[in-house]
Amino acid sequence: MDDDRLNSPSSSAVTLEVLGHRLHIAQDPNSKHLGTTVWDASMVFVKYLEKNCRKGRFSPSKLKGKRVIELGAGCGLAGLGMALLGCDVITTDQVEVLPLLMRNVERNTSWILQANSDSAPFGSISVAELDWGNKEHIKSVGPPFDYIIGTDVVYSEHLLEPLMQTILALSGPRTSILLGYEIRSTTVHEQMMQMWKNNFIVKSIPKSKMDNKYQHPSIQLFMMEPKAQQKCGDDTCTPSEVSECGRGSDEGNESGEAESEKEGTAANPIVNGKPVGSEKRELDDWEIRRYGAMVARLMQDIKIT
């Protein structure tokens, strides 16, 4: 798993502009715990929220006061994004990660509340311990929630069942689940998709709905609704329309169906909508991180004899 890390071991923080606020997320890439690194899927997630917050289900008027729980929060970036849209967020992880998570939440909340900004009103965000499958932890956070979110929580086969059981225990008939992650194992991905489809209506968010820069073919976002529930916020939808409800950008009347995954490959990645190598220019931090991940995956596949 270490080869899949996307951040430089010397990097102690990630700075990202989100919804008019400059978030400073401390991390500890040298830690042995995966939760102390800011993974790229969380950056894709918050920039997706930012792009789609003008109208629809992710507008502050629709999200204000909604209860959100973040699973496997790590450094807390995704939860902060939801709080910036007016949600009341409980961000959770294992006890070893909580000190860093609490530090990020407290510092960024303080800066956000002090800033004079015309951006969306800040909701609230708190930190809690939650081990997947732990009934006492689940009960203590007070389910059900309006939204369950998570980024890069799917990376190992043995975690699929406890993650699913935790999501089900935290869900109600009107709960929406938003998950984003980078595919690192096709076997785990296929098992996960089958498990999700057995329990939820699953829609893949098209790349066209994501931020033009903060996206990558290997990073996917999924929106899920309970099978018995066909409501999106205050508007009634059929299952086939669930993926349309998050459309907040002014990009025309595009379908919300899952996009083809043939938008780029490891050999021909796409950045900012263009194949890499199409023009000479200086790489920015996001692109350097993505190339680092690509090289790590390629090195894993090389066998020296």
RAGIVEN-V284674 format. One record per pair of residues at least 6 apart in sequence whose C-alpha atoms are under 7 Angstrom apart, sorted by the first residue. I is the first residue (numbers start at 1). J is the second residue. Records with the same first field share a line. If there is no record, write none. Layout:
I=J / J
//
This chain:
3=296
4=293 / 296 / 297
5=293
6=39 / 289 / 292 / 293
7=29 / 289
9=29 / 30
12=26 / 27 / 28
13=24 / 25 / 26 / 27
14=24 / 25 / 26
15=22 / 23 / 24 / 25
16=22 / 23 / 24
17=23
18=47 / 50
19=50 / 119
20=119
21=112
23=108
24=108
25=75 / 104
26=104
27=36 / 37 / 38 / 75
28=36 / 37
29=36 / 37
35=74 / 75 / 97
36=74 / 75 / 97
37=74 / 75
38=75
41=151 / 152 / 180 / 181 / 182 / 219
42=77 / 78 / 151
43=214
44=214 / 215
45=78 / 180
46=78 / 81
47=211 / 214
48=210 / 211
49=58
51=210 / 211 / 249
52=58 / 246 / 247 / 248 / 249
53=59 / 60 / 248
54=248 / 249
55=248
56=245 / 246 / 247 / 248
57=233 / 245 / 246
58=246
60=85 / 86 / 120
63=85 / 86 / 87
64=85 / 86 / 87
65=86 / 87 / 88 / 123
66=87 / 88 / 146
67=87 / 88 / 89 / 145 / 146 / 147
68=87 / 88 / 89 / 90 / 145 / 146 / 147 / 148
69=89 / 90 / 91 / 145 / 147 / 148 / 149
70=79 / 90 / 91 / 92 / 148 / 149 / 150
71=91 / 92 / 93 / 149 / 150
72=92 / 93 / 150 / 153
73=91 / 92 / 93 / 150
74=93 / 97 / 101
75=100 / 101 / 104
76=91 / 101 / 104 / 105
79=89 / 91
83=89 / 122 / 123 / 124 / 125
84=120 / 121 / 122 / 123
85=120 / 121 / 122 / 123
86=120 / 121 / 122 / 123
87=123 / 124
88=123 / 124 / 125
89=124 / 125 / 126
90=125 / 126 / 127 / 128
91=125 / 126 / 127 / 128
92=127 / 128 / 129 / 130
93=129 / 130 / 131
94=129 / 130 / 131
95=129
102=127
129=137
130=137 / 138
131=137
132=162 / 163 / 166
133=162 / 165 / 166
138=170
143=170 / 171
144=170 / 171 / 172
145=170 / 171 / 172 / 175
146=174 / 175 / 176
147=175 / 176 / 177
148=176 / 177 / 178
149=177 / 178 / 179
150=178 / 179 / 180
151=179 / 180 / 181
152=180 / 181 / 182
153=181
154=181
155=184
156=188
157=188
160=192
173=226 / 229
174=229
175=225
176=224 / 225
177=223 / 224 / 225
178=222 / 223 / 224
179=221 / 222 / 223
180=220 / 221 / 222
181=219 / 220 / 221
182=218 / 219 / 220
183=189 / 218 / 219
199=226 / 227
200=224 / 225 / 226 / 227
201=224 / 225 / 226 / 227 / 239
202=222 / 223 / 224 / 225
203=222 / 223 / 224 / 243 / 257 / 258
204=221 / 222 / 223 / 257 / 258
205=221 / 222 / 223 / 256 / 258
206=256 / 258 / 259
212=272 / 273
213=271 / 272
216=270
217=261 / 263 / 264
230=236 / 237 / 238 / 239
231=237
232=242 / 245
243=256 / 257
244=256
264=270
266=294
268=275 / 276
269=275 / 276
270=276
//
